[in-house]
Amino acid sequence: MTQPKNTILVVDDEASMREFLSIMLTREGYDVETAEDGMQAVVRLKERNFDLVISDIKMPRFTGFELLDHIRARYPETMVIMVTAFSTTEEAVEAMKQGAYDYIIKPFKNDEIRLIVKNALERKSLRQENLALKKELGQRYSFDSIIGKSRGMQQVYDLIQKVADSRTNLLITGESGTGKEVVARAIHHNSSRRAAAFVPINCGAIPENLLESELFGHEKGSFTGAILQKAGLFEVADGGTLFLDEIGELPPMMQVKLLRVLQEREFRRVGGTKNISVDVRLIAATNCDLEEAVKDGTFREDLYYRLNVIRIALPPLRERREDIPLLIEHFYQKLGQEGQAQVSEKAMRYLLDYSWPGNIRELENVVERCVVLGQGEVITEEGLPQQIVAPAASGGGTLAAIPDAGLDLDAYLGGIEKDILLKALEKSGGVRKKAAELLGISFRSIRYRLAKFDIDPGGDDD
């Protein structure tokens, strides 16, 4: 596809200057129009978009300064270059202060004009790319990207809005796949630190002997293989956010060093003697029980309290099943599909009944699988993985042995649960409230469980 030409408007009350610039810039491959004064330029600007305006400062009726103000107010993406005689250079400098990209002094060299025009258009292109990137990041990591209408997710949503712009350390807890990094990125990109770096690191994925160098950097020659000085992730994240995922995997010695950084806001590179101060907001995440780790002596209590100033607990997907249709639609659109995701009633029932041990990450993989396999416009049970559609085992009792072929644990336990529910209903005469009391669960819980297995109690609730 042919790249569209950059558009340039030349504004000058001297016909010879307009003609000269028009011919030269057209030969350079630009789409050029002209205007004989500022008023005519205003009309041209209404008629089409221009990437660049080259305007003389001294013009009758509507000066270059007035035209510059007009462009800055109505067409902020348009670059402006001012043309001036040598005697009015101070005015050109003032124009730059008011928003012009650069100025050209008469008489000028052709190569000078070509270079200034080229640089101005490259600056405009870079500015547009940066704006597009910021918009994409803003959309991708806005609070709206955290999908969920369930009560648990609404509580999470309210909390992260309150803490996003604070300097407080945060601890995000939740099972694997619940979206801890998505929440951390949303917090960063909705804070005053958004212009600085968001630096993620998985504490369990880096060997212990390399972790200190990764976090704090090292000096040249500080250990075998350290052939150059290296900045650590704390330095990279200065002014921004450092996200320490799986903080529970942090080795004991690194826990001590991290605690010191959180207390002193400074550290030394490996092999270094100079203290380096940083302004970093720390967000930690874990899928393990840090309180138990503290009791077991595998995680420092003082570090735990430093990290756990505000805790954001993400619920597992099985506790927010009403969000599953919303998440399916979100992932469907994320994969570039047109229209809304269509899911058959039976397939949706399977998806709602499934326990989702891999949480949101597993659901996203399932949606992608269905799209890749190309079931047409509707997701049906035939396209779902076996572990989701495997029939529930019937009957209760104790499992004597695991079959050689293995078994579906969730389906087997589901069969036991269904059998217990039926027995409780039989004993209570079909009254759900009494059945719930027999099982030590709430009325809301038994209502949900009965609906899950399509069980009609056949009685009332009195």
Number of C-alpha atoms within 10 A of each C-alpha: 3 4 5 8 11 13 19 25 24 23 29 27 17 13 12 10 13 21 14 10 21 20 12 15 18 14 11 11 11 16 17 21 19 21 20 18 23 27 17 13 23 15 11 16 16 11 9 8 14 20 19 22 26 24 31 28 27 19 18 13 10 16 17 25 22 14 22 24 16 15 21 17 9 11 16 12 16 20 24 28 26 25 24 21 16 13 9 14 16 10 16 25 14 12 22 16 11 13 16 23 21 20 23 21 17 13 10 12 10 11 9 12 18 14 10 16 22 12 14 20 20 12 14 17 14 12 13 13 12 12 12 12 12 15 13 12 15 17 14 16 20 19 20 12 14 18 15 20 15 16 12 15 18 13 14 19 19 11 14 20 14 10 15 19 16 13 15 16 19 24 26 23 23 18 18 18 19 22 19 22 18 15 22 27 23 24 25 25 27 17 18 15 21 20 12 15 17 21 17 18 18 16 22 16 11 14 10 15 9 10 20 20 19 18 23 23 24 23 19 16 13 15 11 7 8 14 12 11 15 17 16 19 19 26 22 20 21 19 19 25 29 25 26 23 25 20 24 22 18 21 17 13 10 14 18 14 14 19 17 14 17 17 10 11 15 18 23 18 23 22 14 15 10 10 11 14 15 18 15 24 23 21 25 27 25 21 18 16 11 19 14 11 15 16 11 10 11 15 21 18 15 13 17 19 12 16 22 18 11 17 17 19 19 19 18 21 24 17 13 16 19 15 17 21 16 15 19 22 17 17 18 21 14 11 13 8 13 9 10 13 19 16 18 11 12 13 19 17 15 18 22 20 18 19 18 20 17 16 18 20 15 16 20 20 13 19 22 17 15 21 19 10 10 12 13 10 14 16 21 18 20 11 18 18 12 11 13 20 19 15 14 17 17 14 15 15 7 7 8 6 7 8 8 6 5 8 13 15 12 18 20 18 16 23 19 18 18 22 15 15 23 17 14 20 22 14 13 18 15 19 18 25 19 18 25 20 14 14 12 10 12 14 16 11 11 19 15 12 16 17 12 16 16 10 14 11 19 11 12 10 11 7
